[in-house]
Amino acid sequence: QVQLVESGGGLVQAGGSLRLSCAASLDTFSSYTMGWFRQAPGKEREFLTAISWSGGSTLYGDPVKGRSTISRDDAKNTVYLQMNSLKPEDTAVYYCAAAKLRWSSTRSMTRQEYDNWGQGTQVTVSS
């Protein structure tokens, strides 16, 4: 059974940084596209970023473009999301997701393409 466990969330002041981690219990982690999404209260879950199985391709959604970096460490079965210049509107539950999909920008940013999800980690940004 696939298990994804996010960590690294918490309370941070506006302008600060956080690094989220997602540890995956996947035998073939290196064959998965990994993504990060978030969901704020009363809002839809939205795409943030994704990284291809090889790490050679990445995609960033508008909410984090220019101030975040996704990376993966296949030796540790872990994917990271470094977020900088955090704003109060970044407050949400952040989810890690995994999918065995052929990389494309459209598919990697589509929530329905991911069939494995973590429980989420809360990020709260104070003003």
Phi, psi and chi 1 to 4 in degrees:
 res  aa     phi    psi   chi1   chi2   chi3   chi4
   1 GLN       -  133.3 -174.8  174.9   -6.9      -
   2 VAL   -75.9  134.7  174.4      -      -      -
   3 GLN  -132.6  129.5 -174.3  175.7   20.4      -
   4 LEU  -119.4  128.9  -56.8  175.5      -      -
   5 VAL  -125.7  114.9  179.4      -      -      -
   6 GLU   -88.1  151.8  -58.7   93.7  -22.2      -
   7 SER  -153.5  167.5   62.0      -      -      -
   8 GLY   103.3   -5.4      -      -      -      -
   9 GLY   -73.4  173.8      -      -      -      -
  10 GLY   158.7 -163.8      -      -      -      -
  11 LEU   -99.9  129.0  176.1   64.3      -      -
  12 VAL  -141.2  150.4   62.6      -      -      -
  13 GLN   -79.6  153.2  -73.0 -170.7  -31.5      -
  14 ALA   -54.8  137.5      -      -      -      -
  15 GLY    93.3  -11.8      -      -      -      -
  16 GLY   -83.2 -174.3      -      -      -      -
  17 SER  -131.2  156.6  -61.8      -      -      -
  18 LEU  -144.7  150.8  -83.3  178.2      -      -
  19 ARG  -121.4  116.2 -171.2  175.8   82.1  154.3
  20 LEU   -91.7  145.6  -55.5 -177.3      -      -
  21 SER  -123.3  152.0  -59.4      -      -      -
  22 CYS  -137.7  111.6  171.6      -      -      -
  23 ALA   -94.3  130.7      -      -      -      -
  24 ALA  -116.3  135.7      -      -      -      -
  25 SER   -97.5   72.3   63.2      -      -      -
  26 LEU  -122.5  126.2  -65.2  166.0      -      -
  27 ASP   -62.3  -33.0  -71.1  -19.3      -      -
  28 THR  -121.1   53.6   55.4      -      -      -
  29 PHE   -52.2  -39.7  176.0   76.7      -      -
  30 SER   -67.8   -6.7   60.3      -      -      -
  31 SER  -100.9    3.9   65.1      -      -      -
  32 TYR  -103.4  138.6  -78.5   77.2      -      -
  33 THR   -77.1  134.4  -71.5      -      -      -
  34 MET  -116.4  139.9  -58.6  -61.7  -64.0      -
  35 GLY  -134.8  160.9      -      -      -      -
  36 TRP  -123.2  134.8  -75.1   96.5      -      -
  37 PHE  -130.7  168.0  -66.8   73.6      -      -
  38 ARG  -145.3  157.8   73.4 -176.7 -178.3 -169.8
  39 GLN  -141.7  120.1 -172.0  165.8   17.5      -
  40 ALA   -93.7  157.9      -      -      -      -
  41 PRO   -55.3  130.2  -26.8   35.6      -      -
  42 GLY    76.6    6.3      -      -      -      -
  43 LYS  -121.6  163.7  -66.0 -171.0  176.5 -178.9
  44 GLU   -72.5  155.0  -64.6  -86.4  -36.8      -
  45 ARG   -71.8  129.6 -169.2  169.3  -61.8 -169.2
  46 GLU  -120.6  149.3   63.7  177.0  -12.4      -
  47 PHE   -73.5  138.7  170.0   77.1      -      -
  48 LEU  -113.4  -55.0  -62.0  179.2      -      -
  49 THR  -164.8  158.3 -179.1      -      -      -
  50 ALA  -147.8  156.3      -      -      -      -
  51 ILE  -134.9  138.0 -173.3  167.1      -      -
  52 SER   -72.1  168.7   63.6      -      -      -
  53 TRP   -58.7  -33.4   62.7  -89.4      -      -
  54 SER   -85.4  -14.5   68.5      -      -      -
  55 GLY    81.9   -2.1      -      -      -      -
  56 GLY   -80.7  -15.6      -      -      -      -
  57 SER  -127.4  137.6  -63.0      -      -      -
  58 THR  -135.3  158.1   57.7      -      -      -
  59 LEU  -143.1  138.8 -179.7   68.6      -      -
  60 TYR  -124.8  135.9  -66.0   91.2      -      -
  61 GLY   -83.7  162.8      -      -      -      -
  62 ASP   -54.9  -36.3  -71.5  -18.6      -      -
  63 PRO   -59.5  -26.6  -26.0   36.6      -      -
  64 VAL  -126.4   -0.5  -62.5      -      -      -
  65 LYS   -58.9  131.3 -166.8  175.9  -65.5 -178.0
  66 GLY    89.1   -9.3      -      -      -      -
  67 ARG  -136.4   12.4   57.1 -169.9 -176.0   98.1
  68 SER  -140.0  156.5  -65.9      -      -      -
  69 THR  -137.7  130.2  -57.2      -      -      -
  70 ILE  -101.9  142.7 -172.0  171.6      -      -
  71 SER  -150.3  165.3   60.3      -      -      -
  72 ARG  -139.9  149.7   63.8 -171.7  -60.9  156.2
  73 ASP  -126.5   98.8 -175.7  -20.7      -      -
  74 ASP   -67.7  -25.2  -71.0  -10.6      -      -
  75 ALA   -67.4  -26.4      -      -      -      -
  76 LYS  -107.1    2.5  -63.8 -178.1  177.9  179.6
  77 ASN    51.3   45.7  -83.4   21.9      -      -
  78 THR  -134.6  141.2  -59.9      -      -      -
  79 VAL  -119.2  145.8   62.5      -      -      -
  80 TYR  -122.0  152.1  -56.1   97.2      -      -
  81 LEU  -131.7  110.1  173.9   60.5      -      -
  82 GLN   -92.7  122.6  174.8   70.0   41.3      -
  83 MET  -120.4  131.2  -62.5 -171.0  -63.8      -
  84 ASN  -121.2  167.5  -56.1  -43.2      -      -
  85 SER    49.6   49.7  -57.5      -      -      -
  86 LEU   -67.3  146.7  -74.5  163.1      -      -
  87 LYS  -123.1  158.0  -49.6  169.8 -172.5  177.3
  88 PRO   -55.2  -32.2  -29.2   37.1      -      -
  89 GLU   -72.2   -5.9   49.7  -96.4   45.9      -
  90 ASP   -81.2   -6.0  -68.5  -41.1      -      -
  91 THR   -62.0  122.9  -64.8      -      -      -
  92 ALA  -177.7  173.4      -      -      -      -
  93 VAL   -92.0  129.3  177.6      -      -      -
  94 TYR  -104.0  130.1  -76.2   68.2      -      -
  95 TYR  -117.8  141.8  -63.3   91.9      -      -
  96 CYS   -99.1  145.7  168.4      -      -      -
  97 ALA  -142.8  153.4      -      -      -      -
  98 ALA  -132.9  144.2      -      -      -      -
  99 ALA  -151.5  142.3      -      -      -      -
 100 LYS   -93.6   92.6  -89.9 -165.8  175.8 -179.2
 101 LEU  -138.3  150.9   59.1   81.2      -      -
 102 ARG   -71.6  126.8 -173.4  173.7  179.9  177.7
 103 TRP   -60.9  130.8  176.5  -94.5      -      -
 104 SER  -156.2  151.0   78.2      -      -      -
 105 SER   -60.0  -43.7  -62.6      -      -      -
 106 THR   -63.0  -48.1  -58.7      -      -      -
 107 ARG   -69.4  -39.2  -63.8 -173.2   69.0 -172.0
 108 SER   -70.2  -18.3   65.3      -      -      -
 109 MET  -101.5    4.7   66.1 -173.1  -61.5      -
 110 THR   -96.4  118.8  -58.6      -      -      -
 111 ARG   -55.7  -39.2 -176.1  179.6   62.5 -169.0
 112 GLN   -69.2  -13.8  -69.4   77.8    4.8      -
 113 GLU   -76.9  -16.2  -67.4  -76.3   -7.0      -
 114 TYR   -97.3  127.7  -67.5   84.5      -      -
 115 ASP  -111.4    4.6   46.6   10.1      -      -
 116 ASN  -131.4  127.8  -58.5  -71.7      -      -
 117 TRP  -133.4  147.8  -68.7   84.7      -      -
 118 GLY   -86.0  178.9      -      -      -      -
 119 GLN   -82.4  -17.2  -68.5  -66.6   97.5      -
 120 GLY    97.4  155.2      -      -      -      -
 121 THR  -134.0  135.1 -175.0      -      -      -
 122 GLN   -80.0  132.3  175.7   71.0   45.0      -
 123 VAL  -120.2  125.1  171.4      -      -      -
 124 THR  -124.2  124.8  -57.8      -      -      -
 125 VAL  -112.6  119.5 -176.9      -      -      -
 126 SER   -94.3  148.7   63.3      -      -      -
 127 SER   -89.8      -   56.0      -      -      -
